[in-house]
Amino acid sequence: MRATVVPGRVPELLEVLGDFHTDTRGSPGIPFRSLYGVHFARMVLLEDASDLRGRRIPASLVYFADVDGSADSHLAELAELGDAGLDATFGLCDGYPEVPTPAGRLAFLREHSIVTQAPYVNTLGRTVDQVQREAALRDAIADFLDSREWDPEVADPSDVRRAIQDFVRGNPDLRWARRRAPRPPLRRRAREKLHAVLVPLGLLAAAPLIVAVLPGWALLLRLHEKTDPAPHRRPEPEHIESLLALEDFAAQNQFTVIGLVKPGVLRAVTVRVLLWLTAFATRHVFNRANLAGVTTIHFARWVVLDGGRRVIFTSNYDGSVESYMDDFIDKVAWGLNALFSNGVGYPKTRWLLLDGARDEQPFKDILRRRQIPTQVWYAAYDQLSAKNLHNNELIRAGVFGPLSPVETARWTARL
């Protein structure tokens, strides 16, 4: 969701956002923990900017949330329960109702909703409730094992597992753990399967046209790559300090970066096509705790703004920003190049996929220069890494699921 800030009220909005501050527990005015299924949420001020032709892009406030269920249900609940936070922030934006009511707020939120071109979810179908329950199960089992005198060098894994099963059976609060994690509804799974088949079939049908266009596109792209300026500029120390002040509050961090798309129809079309392909890949290929080798991202999204003039990328990830960037460079530099090289100032690439991010320092510097402060950030499980979530999921599945002796030994090692 995005709304233009009333002219002259940016300083006031910054003060309000500063009062909310970056806090993984949420802002005082928006009770994120009381809203259904919110994994992560953020509010970000996009300050006044100019496009490549010098046209002004007025300041705006953006709200993103990664939620279980439908976006419309989330907005309806947000309009009802987040009244104080919405009134204090979006109340400083054009078009906000003068006398706010839940219905008026909801109409405003719907009117200002924006489309995410390419979302990434670490594990599709895993809900906030599941995450929190499985973390509680893991803690309860750990406490139970700590209360017993187990010698890991002597204890038989099958005996340990049977004792854990008896413990879970006898604990009314853990009865849910006797069932497998719920799968997405059959209709949704069928729809996903159908989409995964129809899109490749459509591409296959369009293959002759793609083959005909591809050589010309590649040559034009290479010409642009050779002539596009890519100056290496280091970020200002003050800018780095403003970013560092909002990082490393928890096991996870937030990342928000925005940049101008390079001029010309070629880059505009390339960005749209690549984001469409990215959306398909994250939906059907990289949908199980792995984004082309990067396993530390919980959620991410790419959104085209301002009629295609800018693209904003947001993510929620584990660890430090330095390790985050290193992870991308080492494992998926080609993917970074494919998408981000269409942005102004990106290090020079060859044939879209080569070089670019491999030029490490210029790449890190341009990301930091394009990164903007995430003034308000919420994380529902801020002390759990993506690895923790996956491990807890396997622990829950293994308590009563069928396991061989070898698998049982591996399962107990997870504890």
C-alpha positions in Angstrom: 0.0 0.0 0.0 1.3 3.4 -0.9 0.0 7.0 -0.4 1.4 10.4 -1.3 2.3 12.6 1.7 0.6 15.9 2.0 3.1 18.6 0.9 5.0 20.1 3.8 4.1 17.3 6.3 7.1 15.0 5.7 9.0 16.3 8.8 5.9 15.6 10.9 5.6 12.1 9.5 9.2 11.4 10.1 8.7 12.5 13.7 5.7 10.1 14.1 7.6 7.2 12.5 10.6 8.0 14.8 8.2 7.7 17.8 7.1 4.3 16.5 10.8 3.4 15.9 12.0 0.2 14.5 10.8 -2.4 17.0 10.3 -6.1 16.1 7.3 -6.0 18.5 5.5 -3.5 16.4 4.5 0.2 16.7 2.4 1.5 19.5 -0.4 2.4 17.2 -0.6 -0.9 15.2 -1.0 -4.0 17.3 0.6 -6.4 14.8 0.5 -9.3 17.2 -3.2 -8.9 17.4 -3.7 -9.0 13.7 -4.2 -12.4 12.1 -1.2 -14.1 10.6 1.3 -11.3 10.3 4.8 -12.6 9.8 6.5 -9.3 9.0 5.4 -5.8 8.4 7.1 -2.5 7.7 6.3 1.2 7.1 8.8 3.1 4.9 8.9 6.8 3.9 10.0 7.3 0.3 11.2 10.9 0.3 10.9 13.4 -2.5 12.9 12.3 -5.6 13.3 13.0 -9.2 13.2 10.7 -12.2 15.8 10.6 -15.0 14.0 13.4 -16.8 14.0 15.6 -13.7 10.3 15.1 -13.0 9.5 15.3 -9.4 8.3 12.1 -7.6 6.5 13.4 -4.4 7.2 11.8 -1.0 5.0 8.8 -0.1 4.5 6.4 2.7 4.6 2.6 1.9 3.2 -0.2 4.0 4.1 -3.8 3.3 3.0 -6.9 5.2 3.6 -10.6 4.8 0.5 -12.3 6.0 -1.4 -15.6 6.1 -4.8 -15.4 4.4 -6.0 -12.8 1.9 -4.7 -9.2 1.6 -8.3 -7.9 1.8 -8.9 -9.7 5.1 -5.7 -8.2 6.5 -6.6 -4.7 5.3 -10.1 -5.0 6.9 -8.6 -6.1 10.2 -5.9 -3.4 10.0 -8.6 -0.7 9.4 -10.4 -1.9 12.5 -7.6 -2.5 15.0 -4.8 -0.3 13.7 -6.8 2.9 13.9 -4.3 4.9 16.0 -1.3 4.0 13.9 -3.0 4.5 10.6 -4.5 7.9 11.7 -1.1 9.1 12.9 0.8 8.1 9.7 -1.5 7.8 6.7 -3.5 10.6 8.2 -0.7 12.8 6.9 -1.3 11.6 3.3 -3.5 12.8 0.5 -7.0 11.4 0.5 -7.1 10.0 4.0 -10.7 10.4 5.5 -11.1 13.6 7.6 -13.3 11.7 10.1 -11.7 8.2 10.1 -14.0 5.2 10.6 -13.2 1.6 10.0 -15.1 1.7 6.7 -13.4 4.9 5.6 -10.0 3.6 6.5 -10.6 0.3 4.6 -11.7 2.2 1.5 -8.5 4.3 1.7 -6.3 1.2 2.1 -8.0 -0.6 -0.8 -7.7 2.5 -3.1 -4.0 2.8 -2.4 -3.1 -0.9 -2.6 -0.2 -1.7 -5.0 0.7 -4.9 -6.8 3.7 -7.0 -6.0 5.2 -8.2 -9.2 7.4 -10.9 -7.7 7.0 -12.2 -4.1 9.2 -14.8 -2.4 8.1 -16.9 0.6 10.6 -19.1 2.3 8.1 -22.0 2.7 4.7 -21.7 1.2 1.8 -22.7 3.5 3.7 -22.3 6.8 1.6 -20.0 9.0 2.5 -17.9 11.9 0.5 -20.2 14.2 2.5 -23.2 12.9 5.8 -21.4 13.5 5.0 -20.4 17.0 3.5 -23.8 18.0 6.5 -25.7 16.6 8.9 -23.4 18.4 6.9 -24.1 21.6 7.0 -27.8 21.0 10.8 -27.8 20.5 11.2 -25.8 23.7 8.9 -28.1 25.7 10.8 -31.2 24.4 14.1 -29.6 25.3 12.9 -28.9 28.8 11.7 -32.4 29.2 15.0 -33.9 28.0 16.9 -31.5 30.4 14.8 -32.9 33.3 15.9 -36.4 32.6 19.4 -37.9 33.0 20.1 -38.8 29.4 23.6 -39.9 28.4 23.7 -39.1 24.6 26.6 -41.5 24.2 24.6 -44.4 25.6 20.9 -43.7 25.2 19.2 -45.4 22.3 17.5 -42.9 19.9 14.4 -45.1 19.7 14.1 -45.1 23.5 14.5 -41.3 23.6 11.9 -40.9 20.9 9.4 -43.1 22.7 9.9 -41.1 25.9 9.2 -37.9 24.0 6.1 -39.4 22.4 4.8 -40.4 25.9 5.6 -36.8 27.1 3.7 -35.2 24.2 0.7 -37.6 24.6 0.5 -36.7 28.3 0.6 -32.9 27.8 -2.8 -31.5 26.9 -1.2 -28.3 25.5 0.7 -30.4 22.9 -2.1 -32.6 21.6 -2.0 -30.7 18.3 1.6 -32.1 17.7 0.1 -35.6 17.2 -1.2 -34.4 13.8 0.8 -33.5 10.8 1.0 -29.8 9.8 -2.0 -28.9 7.7 -1.5 -28.7 4.0 -3.0 -25.9 1.8 -6.6 -26.6 0.7 -7.0 -29.0 -2.2 -8.4 -26.2 -4.4 -5.3 -24.1 -3.9 -3.0 -27.0 -4.5 -4.9 -27.8 -7.7 -4.7 -24.2 -8.9 -1.0 -24.1 -8.2 -0.4 -27.3 -10.2 -2.5 -26.0 -13.1 -0.5 -22.7 -13.1 2.8 -24.6 -13.0 1.8 -26.5 -16.1 0.0 -23.9 -18.2 2.7 -21.2 -18.0 5.5 -23.5 -19.5 3.0 -24.7 -22.1 2.3 -21.0 -23.0 6.1 -20.3 -23.2 6.5 -23.4 -25.4 3.8 -22.2 -27.8 5.5 -18.8 -27.9 9.0 -20.4 -28.5 9.2 -19.5 -32.2 8.6 -15.8 -31.5 11.0 -15.9 -28.5 13.7 -17.5 -30.6 13.2 -14.9 -33.3 13.3 -11.9 -30.9 16.1 -13.2 -28.6 19.2 -12.5 -30.7 18.2 -8.9 -31.4 17.3 -8.3 -27.8 20.7 -9.8 -26.7 22.7 -7.6 -29.1 20.8 -4.4 -28.1 21.3 -5.3 -24.4 25.0 -5.8 -24.9 25.3 -2.4 -26.6 23.5 -0.9 -23.6 25.8 -2.7 -21.2 28.9 -1.2 -22.9 27.6 2.3 -22.9 25.6 2.6 -19.7 27.5 4.6 -17.1 28.4 2.7 -13.9 30.4 5.1 -11.7 31.6 3.7 -8.4 30.5 5.9 -5.6 30.7 5.1 -1.9 27.7 5.8 0.3 27.9 8.8 2.6 28.9 8.0 6.2 25.8 9.7 7.5 23.6 7.5 5.3 25.4 4.4 6.6 24.9 5.5 10.2 21.2 6.0 9.6 20.9 2.4 8.3 23.1 0.9 11.0 20.8 2.5 13.7 17.9 0.4 12.4 19.7 -3.0 12.1 20.7 -5.9 14.3 17.9 -5.7 16.9 17.1 -9.4 16.5 18.2 -12.6 14.8 16.7 -11.2 11.7 17.1 -7.9 9.8 15.1 -5.9 7.3 16.3 -4.6 3.9 14.6 -2.0 1.7 16.2 -0.7 -1.5 14.8 1.4 -4.2 16.3 2.6 -7.5 15.5 4.1 -10.9 15.2 1.9 -13.9 17.6 2.7 -16.7 16.1 4.7 -19.6 14.6 3.2 -22.7 12.0 0.6 -23.8 14.6 -2.2 -23.7 15.2 -1.9 -20.0 11.6 -1.3 -19.2 10.5 -4.5 -21.0 13.4 -6.5 -19.7 12.5 -5.6 -16.1 8.9 -6.6 -16.5 9.7 -9.9 -18.2 12.3 -10.8 -15.7 10.0 -10.0 -12.8 7.3 -12.2 -14.4 9.8 -15.1 -14.7 11.0 -14.4 -11.1 7.4 -14.6 -9.8 6.9 -18.0 -11.6 10.2 -19.3 -10.2 9.5 -18.2 -6.6 6.0 -19.6 -6.8 6.9 -23.1 -8.2 10.6 -23.7 -8.0 12.1 -21.8 -5.1 9.3 -22.3 -2.7 10.8 -24.6 -0.1 13.3 -22.7 2.1 15.8 -22.0 -0.8 16.1 -19.0 -3.1 18.6 -20.3 -5.7 21.0 -21.4 -2.9 20.2 -18.6 -0.4 18.4 -20.1 2.6 18.4 -17.1 5.0 15.5 -15.1 3.5 12.1 -15.4 5.1 10.1 -13.1 2.7 11.0 -10.8 -0.1 9.2 -8.8 -2.8 9.9 -6.8 -5.9 7.4 -4.0 -6.7 7.4 -1.7 -9.7 6.6 1.9 -8.8 5.9 5.2 -10.6 4.8 3.8 -13.9 7.9 1.7 -14.2 10.4 4.4 -13.4 11.4 2.8 -10.1 11.5 -0.6 -8.5 11.6 -1.3 -4.8 12.9 -4.5 -3.2 12.3 -5.5 0.3 13.3 -8.6 2.3 13.4 -10.0 5.8 16.6 -12.1 6.4 18.8 -13.7 9.0 22.1 -12.3 10.2 24.0 -9.2 9.3 23.6 -7.2 6.1 27.3 -8.0 5.2 26.7 -11.7 5.4 23.4 -11.2 3.5 25.2 -9.5 0.6 28.0 -12.1 0.6 25.5 -14.9 0.4 24.0 -13.4 -2.7 27.3 -12.7 -4.3 28.6 -16.2 -3.7 25.5 -18.1 -4.6 23.3 -16.2 -6.9 25.2 -13.4 -8.5 23.7 -14.2 -11.9 20.2 -13.6 -10.4 21.2 -10.3 -8.9 22.7 -9.2 -12.2 19.6 -10.2 -14.2 17.3 -8.0 -12.2 19.3 -5.3 -10.5 21.5 -4.5 -13.5 18.5 -2.8 -15.0 18.9 -0.1 -12.3 20.9 3.1 -12.7 24.4 2.9 -11.3 24.7 -0.9 -11.1 28.2 -2.3 -11.8 28.7 -3.3 -15.5 27.5 -6.7 -16.6 28.1 -8.9 -19.6 25.2 -10.6 -21.4 23.0 -9.7 -18.4 24.2 -12.5 -16.1 28.0 -12.1 -16.0 30.3 -9.7 -13.9 28.1 -7.1 -12.1 27.8 -8.4 -8.5 31.1 -10.2 -8.9 32.7 -6.7 -8.7 32.1 -7.0 -4.9 32.8 -3.5 -3.5 31.0 -1.5 -6.2 28.1 -3.9 -5.8 27.9 -3.5 -2.0 28.3 0.2 -2.3 25.5 0.7 -4.8 23.2 -1.5 -2.6 23.9 0.6 0.5 23.5 3.8 -1.5 20.1 2.7 -2.8 19.0 1.3 0.6 16.6 3.4 2.6 15.7 3.4 6.3 12.9 1.1 7.3 11.4 3.3 9.9 8.8 0.8 11.3 9.5 -2.9 11.2 7.7 -5.9 12.9 8.7 -9.5 13.1 6.4 -12.1 14.7 9.2 -14.5 15.6 12.3 -12.3 15.8 14.6 -14.8 17.5 14.0 -17.6 15.0 16.1 -18.0 11.9 14.9 -19.7 8.7 17.1 -22.7 9.7 15.3 -22.8 13.1 11.9 -22.8 11.4 12.9 -25.7 9.2 14.4 -27.7 12.0 11.3 -27.2 14.2 9.1 -28.3 11.4 11.1 -31.5 11.0 11.0 -32.1 14.8 7.2 -31.8 14.8 6.9 -34.1 11.8 9.2 -36.7 13.4 7.5 -37.0 16.8 4.9 -39.5 15.6 5.7 -39.8 11.9 7.1 -43.1 10.5 11.0 -43.2 10.9 13.5 -45.8 10.3 16.2 -46.4 13.0 18.7 -44.3 11.0 16.1 -41.6 10.6 15.3 -41.7 14.3 19.0 -41.1 15.1 19.1 -38.1 12.8 15.8 -36.8 14.3 17.0 -37.0 17.9 20.2 -35.2 16.8 18.0 -32.2 15.9 17.0 -31.8 19.5 
